[in-house]
Amino acid sequence: MRITPASDSALLVTFDDRVSLEAHTRVIALFRAFEQRHDQRVRNLHPAYASLLIDFDPLSATHQELESLVLSLSSKLETPEVLTSDLIEIPVCYDPEFAPDLANVAEHLRLSPEQVVTLHATGQYYVYFLGFSPGFAYLGGLPQALRVPRLATPRTLVRAGSVGLAGEQTGIYPNDSPGGWQLIGRTPQRMFDPLQNRASRLRPGDRVRFRGISRVEFEQLARDKEPGD
């Protein structure tokens, strides 16, 4: 573990120089330990693949004080508990209308579209962190057989709920936005709702699986979805 000042009001805690689930479980364990303290000196916490950035109030704390707190909390971490988080199921419709890149992905991988869908929907994923846009979760654990590059030219508009592939990850666009991931489906669930106490449907450390649904079920769930529900 390395602890280094990142600015006059931030401390960076790095657990490894490589992306690994082992390192990230330590990141999440420290992230949750800070959350549970509700320390007023800490303004924000930013977990990443193998590091945690701690943004603090420089008028009420010093780098040395935060470093001492990090060392104290780290000595008590029980990282195996991180992996016992609830498994969150996300319904996804892989209908061609919602999957403009599915055929190309299948061709690139030398699989049938049905095989791509089956592999994606039977996997279990892990939320590494949120970024890019509010509620956008980077999900690790994508099977090797589904790894494809980003689009050469990003789309100017990707619809909210679109499920995509990029490199070693899969993810869900929580809002309408530009994006360059290869789209293979869409969920009718709202992934980010500022009216909820927990605005983001997913948070770092969550486990996720996808459940394939029909177009009829998609439309029914979409009709049932209301802001603030």
C-alpha positions as CSV (number, residue, x, y, z in Angstrom):
1,M,0.0,0.0,0.0
2,R,1.3,3.4,-1.0
3,I,0.0,6.7,0.5
4,T,0.9,9.9,-1.4
5,P,-0.4,13.5,-1.4
6,A,-2.5,14.1,-4.6
7,S,-3.0,17.8,-4.0
8,D,-3.2,20.2,-1.0
9,S,-6.5,18.6,-0.1
10,A,-6.3,15.0,-1.3
11,L,-4.6,11.8,-0.4
12,L,-4.1,8.9,-2.8
13,V,-4.0,5.4,-1.4
14,T,-2.7,2.8,-3.9
15,F,-2.9,-0.9,-3.3
16,D,-1.4,-2.2,-6.5
17,D,-0.1,-1.1,-9.9
18,R,-2.2,-3.7,-11.7
19,V,-6.0,-4.2,-12.0
20,S,-7.0,-7.2,-9.9
21,L,-10.1,-8.2,-7.8
22,E,-7.9,-8.8,-4.8
23,A,-6.5,-5.2,-4.9
24,H,-10.0,-3.8,-5.5
25,T,-11.6,-5.6,-2.6
26,R,-9.0,-3.8,-0.4
27,V,-10.0,-0.5,-2.0
28,I,-13.7,-1.1,-1.3
29,A,-13.0,-2.3,2.2
30,L,-11.2,1.0,3.0
31,F,-13.9,3.0,1.1
32,R,-16.6,1.5,3.3
33,A,-14.6,1.9,6.4
34,F,-14.4,5.7,5.7
35,E,-18.1,5.8,4.8
36,Q,-19.0,4.2,8.2
37,R,-17.0,6.8,10.1
38,H,-18.9,9.8,8.7
39,D,-15.8,11.9,9.3
40,Q,-16.7,15.5,8.6
41,R,-13.2,16.3,7.6
42,V,-13.6,14.0,4.5
43,R,-15.4,15.7,1.7
44,N,-15.5,13.0,-0.9
45,L,-14.2,9.5,-1.6
46,H,-13.2,8.3,-5.1
47,P,-12.6,4.5,-5.4
48,A,-10.9,3.3,-8.6
49,Y,-9.5,0.0,-9.8
50,A,-6.7,-0.3,-7.4
51,S,-6.7,3.0,-5.5
52,L,-8.8,5.3,-3.3
53,L,-8.6,9.1,-3.6
54,I,-9.6,10.8,-0.4
55,D,-10.7,14.5,-0.7
56,F,-10.5,16.3,2.6
57,D,-11.0,19.8,4.1
58,P,-7.4,21.2,4.4
59,L,-8.7,23.7,7.0
60,S,-9.7,20.9,9.4
61,A,-7.1,18.1,8.7
62,T,-3.6,17.6,7.4
63,H,-2.1,15.0,5.1
64,Q,-0.4,13.4,8.1
65,E,-3.6,13.1,10.1
66,L,-5.4,11.5,7.2
67,E,-2.5,9.1,6.6
68,S,-2.5,8.1,10.2
69,L,-6.3,7.4,9.9
70,V,-5.7,5.3,6.7
71,L,-3.1,3.2,8.4
72,S,-5.3,2.7,11.4
73,L,-8.3,1.7,9.3
74,S,-6.3,-0.5,7.0
75,S,-4.9,-2.6,9.9
76,K,-8.5,-3.6,10.7
77,L,-9.9,-4.3,7.2
78,E,-11.6,-7.6,6.7
79,T,-11.6,-7.7,2.9
80,P,-13.4,-11.1,2.4
81,E,-16.6,-9.5,3.7
82,V,-16.6,-7.2,0.6
83,L,-17.4,-10.1,-1.6
84,T,-20.6,-11.0,0.4
85,S,-22.5,-8.0,-1.0
86,D,-25.9,-8.6,-2.5
87,L,-26.2,-9.9,-6.0
88,I,-28.1,-7.3,-8.0
89,E,-30.1,-8.6,-11.0
90,I,-30.5,-6.3,-14.0
91,P,-33.1,-7.3,-16.7
92,V,-31.8,-6.7,-20.2
93,C,-33.6,-7.0,-23.5
94,Y,-31.1,-8.2,-26.3
95,D,-33.6,-7.4,-29.1
96,P,-31.9,-6.2,-32.2
97,E,-33.5,-2.7,-31.9
98,F,-31.6,-2.3,-28.6
99,A,-28.5,-4.1,-29.7
100,P,-27.1,-2.3,-32.8
101,D,-23.6,-3.8,-32.4
102,L,-24.6,-7.4,-31.4
103,A,-24.2,-8.8,-34.9
104,N,-20.8,-7.1,-35.4
105,V,-19.6,-8.3,-31.9
106,A,-20.7,-11.8,-32.7
107,E,-18.8,-11.7,-36.1
108,H,-15.7,-10.3,-34.5
109,L,-15.7,-13.0,-31.8
110,R,-16.7,-15.8,-34.2
111,L,-19.8,-16.5,-32.2
112,S,-23.5,-16.4,-33.0
113,P,-25.5,-13.5,-31.6
114,E,-27.3,-16.1,-29.4
115,Q,-24.0,-17.3,-27.9
116,V,-22.9,-13.7,-27.1
117,V,-26.2,-13.1,-25.3
118,T,-26.0,-16.4,-23.4
119,L,-22.4,-15.7,-22.3
120,H,-23.2,-12.2,-21.2
121,A,-26.4,-13.1,-19.3
122,T,-24.8,-16.1,-17.5
123,G,-21.8,-14.2,-16.2
124,Q,-21.4,-12.6,-12.8
125,Y,-19.9,-9.1,-12.6
126,Y,-18.3,-6.8,-10.0
127,V,-18.7,-3.0,-9.8
128,Y,-15.2,-1.6,-9.7
129,F,-16.2,2.1,-9.6
130,L,-18.5,4.8,-11.0
131,G,-17.3,7.3,-13.5
132,F,-17.7,8.9,-16.9
133,S,-21.2,10.1,-16.0
134,P,-23.4,9.9,-12.8
135,G,-24.2,6.3,-12.1
136,F,-22.1,4.8,-14.9
137,A,-20.7,1.6,-13.3
138,Y,-17.6,-0.1,-14.7
139,L,-18.3,-3.8,-14.4
140,G,-15.4,-6.3,-14.3
141,G,-15.6,-10.0,-14.8
142,L,-16.5,-10.1,-18.5
143,P,-15.7,-13.5,-19.9
144,Q,-12.6,-13.6,-22.1
145,A,-14.7,-14.8,-25.0
146,L,-16.7,-11.5,-25.0
147,R,-13.8,-9.0,-25.0
148,V,-14.0,-6.6,-27.9
149,P,-12.5,-3.1,-28.6
150,R,-14.5,0.1,-28.3
151,L,-16.0,1.6,-31.4
152,A,-13.6,3.4,-33.7
153,T,-15.9,6.3,-33.8
154,P,-18.1,6.9,-30.7
155,R,-21.8,7.6,-31.1
156,T,-23.0,11.1,-30.3
157,L,-26.1,9.6,-28.6
158,V,-26.5,6.4,-26.6
159,R,-29.9,5.9,-25.0
160,A,-30.2,5.5,-21.2
161,G,-30.2,1.8,-20.2
162,S,-28.0,0.7,-23.1
163,V,-25.7,-2.2,-22.2
164,G,-22.3,-2.2,-23.8
165,L,-19.0,-4.0,-24.0
166,A,-15.5,-2.5,-24.1
167,G,-12.3,-4.3,-23.5
168,E,-12.4,-6.4,-20.3
169,Q,-15.6,-4.7,-19.1
170,T,-19.3,-4.4,-19.6
171,G,-21.4,-1.4,-18.4
172,I,-24.8,0.3,-18.5
173,Y,-25.3,3.9,-19.7
174,P,-27.4,5.5,-16.9
175,N,-28.4,8.5,-19.0
176,D,-28.6,9.6,-22.6
177,S,-25.1,10.5,-23.5
178,P,-22.3,10.1,-26.1
179,G,-20.5,6.8,-25.9
180,G,-18.1,4.4,-27.7
181,W,-19.0,1.0,-26.2
182,Q,-20.4,-1.8,-28.3
183,L,-24.1,-1.9,-27.6
184,I,-25.7,-5.4,-27.2
185,G,-28.9,-4.7,-25.2
186,R,-30.9,-2.3,-23.0
187,T,-32.4,-2.4,-19.6
188,P,-35.7,-0.7,-18.8
189,Q,-34.5,0.0,-15.2
190,R,-33.5,3.5,-14.2
191,M,-29.8,3.2,-13.2
192,F,-29.5,6.8,-11.9
193,D,-32.3,8.7,-10.1
194,P,-31.4,11.8,-8.2
195,L,-34.7,11.7,-6.4
196,Q,-33.7,8.5,-4.5
197,N,-31.7,8.5,-1.3
198,R,-29.3,6.1,-3.2
199,A,-29.2,7.9,-6.5
200,S,-27.2,5.2,-8.3
201,R,-28.7,1.8,-8.7
202,L,-25.2,0.3,-8.5
203,R,-22.3,1.2,-6.2
204,P,-18.7,0.1,-5.9
205,G,-18.4,-3.4,-4.5
206,D,-21.8,-4.6,-5.7
207,R,-22.1,-7.9,-7.6
208,V,-24.2,-7.9,-10.7
209,R,-25.8,-10.4,-13.1
210,F,-28.0,-9.8,-16.1
211,R,-31.3,-11.5,-16.9
212,G,-32.4,-11.7,-20.4
213,I,-36.0,-10.5,-21.0
214,S,-38.4,-10.4,-23.9
215,R,-39.5,-7.2,-25.7
216,V,-42.9,-7.6,-24.1
217,E,-41.4,-7.7,-20.6
218,F,-39.2,-4.8,-21.4
219,E,-42.2,-2.7,-22.4
220,Q,-44.1,-3.7,-19.3
221,L,-41.2,-2.8,-17.0
222,A,-40.6,0.5,-18.9
223,R,-44.3,1.4,-18.3
224,D,-44.0,0.6,-14.6
225,K,-40.9,2.8,-14.2
226,E,-41.6,6.3,-12.8
227,P,-39.1,8.9,-11.6
228,G,-38.6,8.6,-7.8
229,D,-40.0,5.1,-7.6
